[in-house]
Amino acid sequence: MRRCYSKFTAYHLGFKNSNFLLQVGSGSVSRTIATTSERSFSNYAAQVDQSQTKDNPFSDMLIDSFGRLHTYLRISLTERCNLRCQYCMPSEGVELTPNSDLLSQSEIVRLAGLFVSAGVNKIRLTGGEPTVRKDIEEICMQLSSLKGLKNLAITTNGITLARKLPKLQECGLDSLNISLDTLVPAKFEFLTRRKGHDRVLKSIDTAIELGYNPVKVNCVVMRGLNDDEICDFVELTRDKPINVRFIEFMPFDGNVWNVKKLVPYAEVMDKVVKGFPSIKRMQDHPTETAKNFTIDGHCGSVSFITSMTEHFCAGCNRLRLLADGNFKVCLFGPSEVSLRDPLRSGADDEALREIIGAAVKRKKAAHAGMLDIAKTANRPMIHIGG
């Protein structure tokens, strides 16, 4: 099968040059994009705010060999989860790290403090499911008090969020993403292998009532499972301050990734354009992972995370601290270095900074292509942190 998208769709995708072609067939995906607006490392480096580095002697720790300044840290609080989503966890489950080998609250705060003192200004809490951690309120309280931190966020499945969110907000939680891959309760149970669809919807409404704006809703699009609900998700943005984020299906150990299940950004966008022709591209920050759009008359917005078909590595400013204390500079790269072990062996802050800085300097220009990623040994998403 070969499909060519119209100039109209290409324009809304953000390509000034309409020479846009997507080919899907025979178990492979290839794409050709000609565009004069493609981001480059040089463009990104030129837009880095020099004020973030000139007065901070530690900031070099966060700059890689390509000049990318990493100001966003994702911290996985736990490997445990109360759902069993098919794209995150193998059907047989995963072997969990013993509690004694996971970072304690004080260790998380100490390491986060090192990153923030060097220039990290946003922290996102992930898992597993971060809300199952019993001390999450105390962790939020301590992290939100770190001098220099501008945003404390969370990515959650929303199962227990509705009752916990008021207190989390008091403890300094600034923003949140809620994962929801279907609006059909029976399909939710199939995808997550658990019940709870109504509780996720309640959490979204609770977040709106508490004043979170936007409330980001993450939707992993999978062919034959939920790609028929794309326009239904967009409808959520009409009357509520919801930012629906369509995410391309990504390969991780145990999630039985297959390129045939991947619904490329261009295909999703084509459906959205047909249903909502007034959709318009927003001006995104150089480090933004999403392509963001507004729709005339809609309170919310729509975004696309295109990790597989159009990576955004040139502007990547993200680092990951896993629940077991391993430090990961790229979601799709297998390379990890332990911060827990030297921390527990008595390493001082300077030694930890050297370890972090060396790992950041080893970060590659870009991750591999999706077919190579699928062949590369990496941990299940539930171990890495969403």
N, C-alpha and C positions, 0 to 999 in steps of 0.2 A: 504494500500500500504506500502511496506517495501523496502527500498533501501539501499544497502551497497556500499559505495564508495571505489574505488580501493586504493591500496597501493600508487600508483603514485599520486593520488589526495591528500591522507593523507600527503604525503611527502611535497607537495606544500602548503598545509594548514599550515605547520609548525610543524606537529606532528612527532616526532622521532619514536614513537611507532605507527604502522599502525593499531592498534586496534581501528578503528574509525567507529562508526555506527550512522546513522541518521534514525529515523523512523518518518514517517508522515502518519496520517490517522485518520479517525473518529473524526475529529475536534480537535485533540490533537497533540502536538509535544513533543517528548521526545528524548533525545540524551545521548549517552554514549561516553565519551572521555577518553582514557587512554594515558597519555603523561608524559614524564619525564621532559618536559620543562615548565610546568605550573608555572605561576608566583604566588608568595605567598606574604603575608604581610611582612614576615621576609626578603625575598629577596629584596622587594622594600625598606624597611627601611635601609637595608645594603648599598643600592646604592644612598641614599639621600646625596647630596653634603653638608657636614657639614659646609663648608665655608659660605653657605647661612644663617646659623643660629647663628654661634658662636659670631659674632660681632654685632648682631642685637637684642636689648632687646625687641623689639616688635614682633619678629618672632613667639613666642609661640602662639600668636593669631591665627596663620595659621596652627598649628599642631593639628591634632585630637587625640583621645584617642588610635588610632591604629598606631600612628607615621607617618601618611601621612602629608607631607608638601604641602600646597596648594599655588601654585605660579601662578595660571591662573584664571583670573576673567572675566566672561562674563557679560556684561552690556546691558540690553535691553533699548533702547532709546525711544521706543514708542510701543503702542499696535496696532497702525494703520498699514494697509497694502493695497497696490494697487492690490493684487491678493487675491483669495479665495481658496487656495489649499485645497483639500479634506482631507488630512491627518493632516492639521493644524487648520482649522476653520470649525465649524459646518455649514451646509448649510443655516441655519437660521441666521447666523452671531453670534456675541457675543456682550455683553454689555460692552462698553468701559469705562474705568476709566475717570472721569472728568479731564480736563487739570490741574486744580488747585491741584489735588491730585497726579499728576505725578512729578517726580523729575525735578527740574530746572537745567539749565546748571551749575550753581555754586554749586548746591548740588551734582550733579554727580561728578564734579571735586574734591570737598572736600572729598567725600567718597572714590573715586578712589585713592586719595592721601594717605589716611590712609592705604589702602591695599598695595599700592606700597611701602610705607615707612616700612611696615612690611615684605616685601619680594616678593610680587607679581611682576613678571617681564613680564607678557603677559596679555593684555586686548583685548577682542574681543567684538565688538559692534554688537548687534543683534536687533531684533524686535519681532513682527511686521516686518515692513520693515524699517530699520534704515535710509535709504536715503530719506524717506519722511519727516524726521525731518528737519525743516528749518535751525536750527543752527548746523547741523552736522559738518560743516567745522570748526566752532569755537571750538566745542567740541574736534574734532581731534587735532586741534592746541594745545589746553591746555593739553590734555592727553599726547600727544607725547612729551611734554616738561617736564613731571614728571621725576625727577631724579631717576634712577633705572629701569625704564621701558625699556625693550629691544625690545618688539614687540607690535605694535598696528594693530589689524586685524579687519575685518568686514565679516559678513555673510549676503549676499544680494540676492534678487531674480533677480537682474540685469536689471530690467525694465528701470530704469532711470540712471543706473550706467555709461553708456558710456559717457554721457555729463558731469557728475559730477566727474569722476575719476581723470582727470588731476589735478583739484584743490585739491581733497582729498589727492592725492599723495604729493602735495606741503605742505599740512598740516600735513604730517607725517604718512600717512597710509602705513604700511609696507607690509601687505599681505591680501589676500582676498579669500573667498569661495563664489562661485556663485551656486545657486540652479537651477538645470535643470533636470527634471524627464523624459523627452522624447525628441527625436529628430524629432518627427512628429508634425507639427504645429496643425493639427486638434485635436490630442490627448492632446497637451498642453492646448488648449482651454477647453477641457473636464475636465482635471485634475485641472486646476487653476480657471475655470469658468470665464476666461478673455482672451483677445487677448494679443499678445506681444512676441511670440516666436522669431521673427526675432530680436527684441531688446535685448533679452538675449544673442543670438549668437553674436550680435555686441559688447556687453559688454565684452564677453570672448575674442574676437579678440582685442578689445581696451586695455584690461589688458595686453595681450601678447605684443602688440606694445609698451606699456609703460614700459616694462621690468619686469613685475611681473613673477617670476619663482620659484615654479610652480604656475599656476593658478588652484586653486582647484575647481572642479565641483562636487557638492553634488547631488547624485541621490538616492532617496528613492525607493527601489524596491518593487513592489506590484504585486502579482500574478494576471494574467489575464489583467493587465493594461500595464505594461512596461517590464515584465520579458522576452519578446521576443526581446528586444533591447540591452541586456547586451553586446554582442560582438560588436554591433555598437558603444556603448559608449567606449569600449576599443580601438576601431579604432581611436578615437579622440586623443589618446596618441601617435600615430605612428610618426607624423611629427610636433607636437606642444608640448610645455612644459606644458601639462595639467596633473593634478593628478585627475583622476576620482575616486570618493569615493562612493562605493555602501553601502547604509545604510539600515539596516533592519527596516521594518515598525514597529513603536512603538505605544503603546496605550496611548492616552490622551483624556481628556473629549471632547466629541462631534465629534471625528473623525471616529466613527463607526468602531473601530478596530475589526478585526476578525482574529483568528489564521490561518484561511484558506487563508487569503490574504498575510500572512508572507511567504517570500521566504528566507529560512535559508541560512546563509553564505556558508555552505558546498555545497548547491545546486547551488548557484551563481558561486562559485569557480569551480565546476565541469564543468560548461558550458565554463568558461574562459579557463580552462586547455585544454579542447578539441579544442578550437579555437586557443589558443596561448600556445603551449606546452613548450615554452622556459621560461615561467614565473618563477620567482625566488623570494623567501622571502628575505626581507631586514632585517637588524638588527635594531630593534625598541628600542627606549628609554623606560625605565620602566614606564613612565607616559603617553606613547602614547596610545590614544584611538583606533587608527586604526592599522590594520595589513597591512603592506605596501609591495608592490611587484614591481619588474621591469620586463620588457620583452625585450629580445634581439632585437636590432634594433629599439626600440621605444624611442623617445625623452622624453616622459612623463612617468607616472607610474600609478599604480592601487592600490587602498586601499579598505579595508572592515571595516565597523563599525558594530560590532556584539553584540550590547547591549542586544538583546533578547536571543540568543542561546549560547553566550559565553561572559559573562560580563567581564569588565576590572576594577572592583571596587578596587582591591588590589593596583593598581597604580594610582587611581584617585587623581588628583591635582586641580580639578575645583570647583569654587564657582560661584554663580549667584546673580546678583543684578537686580531685576525686575524694570520695568519702574515706578511702583508705590512706589518704595522704599523698597519693601520687600526683604529680604535676604533669599536665598534658598541654602542649602548645597548639595542637591542631586536632579537631574532632575526629578527622579521618586518618590521622597518622598513628601508627602503632607505638611510637616512641613515648616513653614515660620515664620520669625520674622521681624517686621518693623524697619528699620533704619531711615525712613523718619520722623516718629512721634517724637522720641527722638531728632533727629536733629533739627526739627522745635520747639521743646520745650526748646532748649538752651543747650542740652547736649554738654559737651566738648569732645575733642578727646579721652581722657582716658575712659570716660564713653561709648563712641561708641565702642572703642576697646574691652571693657569688654563684651558688648552685642555680638559683632562679635565672639570673642573667645569662649564664652559660647555656641553659636550655632554650631561652628565648632567642639567643644568637644562632642556635642551630635550626630554628624554624625555617622550613622551605618556602620558596616563593609561592607555591600553590600546591594544593592536594592533587592526587592522581585523578585520572578519569574514572567515571563510575564503574566501568567494567573491571578496571584494575583494583579499585577499592573493594569490589565484591570478592576478589581473590585474595585480598590482603588480610592477614590475621589481625583482628582487633577485638576489643571486648564487646559484650552485649551492651546495648544502650543503657540498660538499667544499672550497669556497673560504672559507665562513664558519667552519666548524669545528663538529663535532657536539656 
